[in-house]
Each structure stands twice: as C-alpha cells, then as structure tokens.
Amino acid sequence: MKWINVSKEQSEFESYNNLIVLSRIKLISAAVVLLSFLFIYFDWTVIRIGTDKVYQITLISMHLFCLLSSAVFLIFYRRIVKHTKDGKRFISTIPQVYFFLYILVGALSSVNSQHYTGNIYSYIILSLIAGAVLTLKPLVMVISYLLSHAIFLFGISLLDTDAGQALTKQFNATIMIATSLFMSIMFYKHRMKEYFTKQKLKENEENFKKLFYANPYPVFITRLEDGKVIKASKRAISLMGMNEDETKGYNSLNWYIQEDNRLSLLEELKSNNSVYNRIVAYDFQGKRMWVTANYEVIDYHGEKCILTGIMDITEIHKVEEELSRQASTDVLTGIMNRRMGMNKLEELMESGKTSFVEFVLCFVDINDLKKINDSLGHGEGDRYLMTFCDQTKEKLGEKDLFFRMGGDEFIIVFLNKSLSQSEKLWKKLTEHLGTFDISASHGMAYYSSGMELELEDIIESADKRMYEEKIKYKNEN
C-alpha cells in the first residue's frame, strides 16, 4: 500500500512538472513564430551568397520544421494541457518528445554548420537551454542527451576533416552536455522536493482546518501584532453572537476585562510562545464569561499569529466564588468573618514594611445582647446584631475594615485616621446606632509604620480599653 501511495504521488508530480514544461514550450514556440522573419532573412541570405547546397537544404528544412511544429503546438496548446491534466498517457509524452527534438535540432544544426561556419554553438546553447528550462525525469533526459550526442559525435567525426579540431569540438561539447545534464537533474530534484514540500504543507493545512473546525470548543486565530481575528471556528462565532464576516478584523484582545491581563499575556507569549490554562474573563454579548484559555504562537500564512482555545468555566467559577464568599463571610451578619478579617489585617501590616500605613483598630462589644437573648429570644438577638452590622457598614468609609470576631465582638479598622479622628467617627456612629436603641462599648489602638508592634499587641490593647468601658457601662446601668 505504501508503494502504491508513493507511485501515485510521483505520478501527480510528473503531471505537475509536465504542465510547467508545456507552459515553457509555449513560450519557446511563441518566440520561434515571432522570430520567423529572422529565419527567412537568414535563409534568403544563405541562398543569395551561394553556400553549399546540402547546408542550404538542411538549414531551411530545420527552420521550416521548427516553425511548423511551433505553430501546431500553439494551436493545440489548450487541448494538450487539458489532456495532460486528465492523465492521457499519449499526450503526456509530448514534453519528452519535444525535449529530445529540441536537443537533436541543436546537434543537427551544429553538424550542418561544419559545411559553412565550423562552430558547434547551436548545439551547446540549445542543450543548456533545454537543461535549464525543460526539466524532465532524469532517465528521459539521459536517453535524449545520449542519442542526440551520439548523432553529434558521429556527424562531427564524419564532416570535420581536421582530426584535432574534431576531437576538440567533441570533447568540449561532451563537457557542456554533461554539465547541462547535471544541472537539469539538480533542477528536477529541487522542483520535486519543492512540490512534495508544498503538498505536505497543503495536507497539514487541510488537517489543521479539519481539527480547527471540528474542535468542540471555541477556537480563534488572531494576529500577534494587533490582535485582529483572522479565523474563528463555528463555536467561537456562535459564542460571539456574530456572523463569520463580522469576526474578520475584530479585535479579540479587547475581550479581556483587565488591561494588565492583556499586557501580561502578550509579554508571556513573546517570551515563551505559549500560555496554558490561564483563567481569563471575557465579555460576550454583554455577559461576563470566565474561561480556561490556552494560547500558542503559530506561523499562519506567513504571519505570527496566536491560536487560542477556550473552555467555558463560568458556572464553575460562580460556584468557586460562592464557596470563597461563604468561607470568608459571617453567615449571620453578612460581613467578613474572623478568618478573613485577620488575613486582611495581616496583609495591611505587611504592606506597612514597604510603604506608609496608618490605622486605628477599634474593638467593639455589643451591650446587653445576653439580656435580649434571655428575655426576647435568640431570634431577636440575631436581628439586633444584623441591624448593628447594617447600620455600621453604612457609616464606614469604603476602605475601612469591618469584621466579626465572634459572638457579640467586632473589629472596625479606620484607615488613614488618627485616634482623635477615629473617636469622632465612633461618636457619630454611636449616635446613629442610638436611634435603633443599640449600644456598644469600644476600645481603640493606633498603629502606623515604624511602630514596633505585633497585630496581637494592637488587638489586645484595644480589647483592654473596650473592657474598661464595658465595666463602666455595667456599673452605670
């Protein structure tokens, strides 16, 4: 089976090569017809000056043969090409016959010139042209060269009476013919290699297209330089809510939500040529979509492009976000829980080592919550806590932290505030909470970059002050 495939591929190449040779024969034939007036003028001059009759008759006969055969070839050229494409064996031999006759005419012309000029230029020139332009199967060229050269050698030895000159001409012609044959074989091999390379590339491109369009996930090809969409699979087109024409030239890089995502991706692609399993947010048809994306830099039709394949993980991402929210949120009040709040505080303290950070930590304890639970029930106590949290969140700054430590204890972090500023804010907050009959004790501790304090020390200091206020409140009530 492999041998059959190779034979078929070789046959396809020969048909392709024959079509190239036929197009070049067409040019040569057209040149012969257009320059026929030169042949006529030369033949008339030869007759007028009275050269050797054999030379005259042979020269005129060859000129007529070349002119008539060229004209006939041009007339039937389209039909010959059509039958060659159809694989007609008889027609496919025309380039081979032409090649042999072309060299033979050169050999006969040079042999005939022994009657008049004594040169062998015609044979050498036509042989070199044939080797460079009419490149055929090496076996065909070898047989053609051998037959025509044998006729040439025999003719020169028969007509050139000077044995030394005859030997010189035969030797020089043999060297040139060998050179022409070697050159033509190299051209043939190069053309064959080029043909099979193109066929392989074409086959690979077809396979790529099949994989591209059959891929169950959305796939894009975009230019690396400017991000313009060159090709998009049907799933990708459907996902974008466009038709195929609308996707061409669309800037896919604008689908990224965050600018730093876009820039970091391009930098990584330029460095590594590939990025795998990157989670990216896209906006398609006005909807946010989270995907796992794989990127590969490829050469596509001579341009550096990015092959992108994406898999929709929006639902998975929503579940993860919800789990993350639940893990970081206090179930009852909806504010940050202790674990998340402490993490935020630790990050804030850590950032204070490289940049200036200032804040006031306020430790808060709700007053009389046990009385409410005991007298009105835990349900009322829960509503009491939720009201406290809702009202406190409304009065805090956007960058301030607020989380539940546990039970009836909370921590508020006033960012970029001094103690006096924070106390004023707390006073306004307690006045607002008082309208809901909510009371709380508090204690504050100040921190700024450079202070030799640990987070536990700050919380302990604020807790101690809160406890002192709590005792005072109990004594008064």
N, C-alpha and C positions, 0 to 999 in steps of 0.2 A: 504493500500500500504506500509506503514512503517513497519507493522508486516511482510509482505512478504519479504521485504528487509533484516530485521533482521534475519528471518528464513534462508534466502539464505546465509547470511554472516556466520551464525552459522554452517550451513551445510558445507560451504567451509572450516571453521576452523576444523571441525571434520574430514574431508578428509585429511587435512594437518596434524592433530595430529595422525591420523591412520598411515600415511606414516612414521612418526617419530617412532611410536611404532613398526611398521613392521621392520624397519631397526634395532631396538634394539633386537627384537625377532630373527632376522637373526644372530646377534652376539651371543645370548644365545644358539641358535640351533647349531651354528658352534662350540661353546665351548663344548656342550654336545657330539657332534660327535667326536671331537678331544680327549676328556677325557673318551671316551667309554672304553678304556683299563682299567681305574681305576674301572669302574663299574664291568667289567668282573673279575678283580682281587678280588674285594671285594666280589662279589657273589660266586666266587670259594672258597674263604676263609671261608665264612659263611657255605657253604655246607661241606667243609672239616672238620671243627671243630664240625659239627653236631648240629647246633642250631635248634630251634623249626621249624617244617615243614611249619606251616602256615606263620611264619615270613619269611622263605626262599622263599616260593612261591610268597608271596605278594611283597617282595623286588625285586625279579628277574622280576616279571611281570611289576612293575612300571619302572624299569630300561629299560626293553625292549620297553615299551610304550613310554618313553621319547626319547629313541634313534631312534626308527622308526618314530615317529611323527616329530622329529627334522630333520631327513634325508628327509622325504617327503616335509616338509616345504621348505628346502633349494632347493630341486629340482624344486619346483613350485613357488619359490620366485618371479622371474621376472614377471611371469604371474599374480600372486596375486597383485603385485604392479600396474601393468598395469590396471587391472580391478578395483582396488581401485581408481585410477586416473580417470577412466571412470565413476565412480559413481555406480558400480554394488553393489546393496544393500546386496546381499548374501555374497559377498566377503568381504564387509566392516565389517561384523560381526566377521571375523576371529580373530582380536586383542581382542575382547571381550571374545570370547570362550577361546582363549589362556590364557588370564588373569585369568579366572575362573579355568581352568585346572591347571595352574601353582600353584595357591594357594591351590587347592584341593590336588595336589600331595604332597605338603608340609604337609597338615593336615593329609593325609593318612599315610605318612611316619612317622610322629610323633606318630600317633596312633599305627602303626605297631611296632614302637620301644619299646612299652610297653612290648612286648614279650621278648625283649633282653636287651636293654640299659636303658629303663625307662626315656629317655630325650625327650624334645619337641623342640630341637634346629632346626631341619629341618623346621618345620612349621614357627617358628619365623623368621629365616633367609630368607626363600623364600618369606614370606609375606612382609618383609621390602624391599627386592629387588624389588618385584612387585610394591610396593607403590612408590618407588623412580624412577624406570626405566620405568615401563609400565603404565604410567599415562593416564587414560581414563576418560570418562564422570563420574562425581560423582555418579549418580544413578547406573551405571554399576558396579562401584567399591563397592558400599554399598551392592548391591544384592549379588555380588560374595563373599564378605567377610562374609556376614550373613550366606549364605548357607554352605560355607566351614567351617566356625567357628562352626555352629550348628553340623555338622558331627564330627568335632574335639571334641567338648564338650561331645557329646554322646559317642564317642569311648573311651575317657579317663575315663568317669564315668563307662563304661562297663568293661574295661580291667584293670584299676588300682584298686586293692583290698584295698589299704590303702586310706580311705576316706579323711584323712587330706592331704596327698600328692596330691591326685586327685584334691581337691579343690584349693590347692596352684598353681598347674600347670594350672588349668582352669583360675584362677584369673590373674596370670602373663601373660598367653597367651592373655587373653582378653585385658589387658592394652596395650600390644605390638601391637595387631591388631588395637585397637582404635588409637594408636599413628601413626601406618603406614597409616591408612585411612585418618587421619587428615593431615598428611604430603603429601599424594598423592593428596588430594583435593587442598592444597595450591599450589603444583606444577602445577596442572591443571589450576588453576585460573591465576597463573603467566604466564604460557605459552599462555593462551588465551589472556591475556592483552598484552603480547609482540607481539602476532600475529596481533591483531587489530591495535596496535600502528604502526607496520611496514606497514600494509595495508593502514593506514591513511597517513603515510609518503609517501608511494608509490603513492597514489592517489593525494596528494598535489604536489608531484614532477611532475606527469603527467600533472596536471592542470597548474603548473608553466611552463612546457615545451610548452604547447599549447599557453599560454599567451606570452611567450618569443618569439616563432617563428611567432605568428600571429600579433605581435606588428607592426604597420605601420611605426614606427621609428626605426633607428638603435639602437640595444641593445647589450651590451657586458657584460661578466663576467670575471673579472681579479682577480688574487691573490693579496691580500693586501700586502703581504710580499715583492714581487718582481715585481708586475705589469704584470706578464705573462698572456696572454689571454688563458682562459680555454674554453670559449664558445662564439660564436658570431652569431647573427641572420643573416638571408639571406640578409636583407637590409644592415646590417653592413658589411658583407663580400663583397657585391657589392660595397659599398661605398669605401672600402679599395682597391678594384681592385685586390683581391686575391681569391684563392680557399680556401675551408674550411681547408684543411691540412696545408696550408701556415700560416693561422691565429693562429694555435695552437703554443703556446710558444712565439708568437710575443709580444714584449714589448710595451704595449699600452701607458705607461707613457711617452715614447719618442715622442708621437704625440704632446705633449704640446710644444708650441713655447718658452715660457719663463720659465726659471728654477725656479724663485720664485713662479710662478703659481703652479708648480708641488709640491713644498715643502709645500706651504701654504695649498694646498688641502689635502695632506696626513695628516698634523697636525690637520686640522679641522675634518677630518674623524675619526682619532684616538680619538679625544675628544668627538665628537657628534654622530658618527656613520652614519651621513647623511649630505649631502650638496645639496641644491636645487637651481635651477635657476641660476647657475653660468655660466657666459659668458666666453667661452674658445675658443682659436684659435687652430685649428688642421691643419696639413699638410697631405692631402690625395692625392696620385698620383701626388705629386709635386705642388698641388694647395692649397692655403690658404682657409680654411673654418672656418667661425665663427658659433658657435653653442650655444644653451642654453642646458646645461647639468645638469642632476640630478644624484646624487650618493647615494648609500645605502650600508652599510656594512652588508653582509649576511653570514650565515654558509652554505657552499655548499660542500657536500660530505666530511664533517669533516674539512674543511679549511676555514679560514677567507678570504672572497672574497669581491670584490666591484662590485655591479650591477650598470651599467652605461647606462642611456638612453639619447640620444641626439636628438635635433631638429635643423635642418639647418636654420640659420637666416642670411646667408651670404648676400643675397640681401637686407634684412632689414638693416643690418649693413652698407652696402655700401651707402644706402640712408641716414642713420644717419650721416655717416662720411661726405657725401657731404653737408648735411644741416649744420653740425658743421663747415665745411670748409667755406661755404658761410657766415655763421654767424660771422666768425672770420677773414674773408678776405675782403680786399678792392676790390670792384667789378672792378674798372678801372685798377688799377696797379698790382693787384695780391699779394700784400704784406699784412701784418697784418693791420687790421683796428684799429681805436682808442680804441674801447672797449677791444679788445684782447690785444693790446699793453699795455694799462694801467693796465690790470689784471696781465700781466707778470711783469710789474714794481713793482706792489704792492707785488707780491709773492717774488720778489727779495729783496725788503725792509724788508719783514717779515723774510726771511731766515737770514738777517743780524743781527737779535736779538739773534741767537743761534750760528752763525758761521761768520767768517770774510768775508765781502763783500766790493768790491771796484769797482766803475764805474764812467764814465763821461757821463753825459747826454748832447747831442748836439741837440739844437733846430734849425731846418733848414727851410728857406723860399726861394722858387724859385724866382729868379729875372725876371722881365719883362714878367711874364706869362700873365698879363692883356693885354699888348701890342700885344702879339702873338695872343690871342683870338680875339682882336678887329680888327687886320689887316689881319690875315690869317684864322680866324675862330676857333671855339671851337674844331673841329676835329684835327687840327694841334696842338692846345694847349694840347689836351689829349695825342697825340703821344709824345709831348715834355716831359710830366710828366712820361709816361711809359718808355721812354728812360732813364730819370734820375733814375728811380727806378731800372731798369735792370742793369745799369752800377754801381750803388751804391751797389747793392746786391753782385755783382761780387767781389768788393774790400773789403767787410766787412769780419770779422772773423766769424767762424762757430757759436760761442756762442754770438756774438753781436746781439742786438735787433734793428729792423728797422720797423717803422710803420708810417702810415699816420694819422696825427691829423685832417686833413680836408682841403679842398681847395688845396692851394699850400704850406701847412705847414707839416713838417715831423719831426720825432724824431729818432735820432740814439743814441744807448746806447753802448759805448765802455766798455766792461767788463774787469776788472783787468788791467786797464790802468790809468796812471796819466794824469794830464792836458797837460803836455808837450808832452807826447807820443800821446795823442789823437789829439793834434794840428798838429803834424807831419803827422798823418794818414789823417786828414782832408785836409791838404795841397796837399798830393799825390792824394787824391780823386778829389779835385777841378781841379788839373792839368789834370787828366784823363777826367773829365767832359768837360773841356775846348775844348778838341778835337771834341766834339759834339756840340760846341757853347752853352753849358749850364752853367749858372751862378747861384750861390745861396749864400745867406747870412746865417751866423750861429752865435750861441752863446752857450757857454759851461758852465756847472756847475759840480763841483766834489763832490762825496759823498763816504764816507767809514763808516764802522760800528763804532758806538760810537758817531757820529755827531748828534747833536740834531736838525735834520731837518725832515720836512714832505715832502712827494712827491710833493705836490703843491708848496712848497717853492723852491724846486730844479728846477721844470719846470719854475716857474716864474722868477727865477734868470737867467736861460739860455735864456728865451724868451726876457728878458730885454736887455741882451748883443746882441742877434740877432737883436733886433730893432735898437740898436745903430749902428750896422754895416750896417743895411738896409738904415738908414738915410744918412750915409756916402756914400754909393753906389749911392744913388739917387742924392746927391749933386755933385758927380763926373761925373755922366752921364746925 
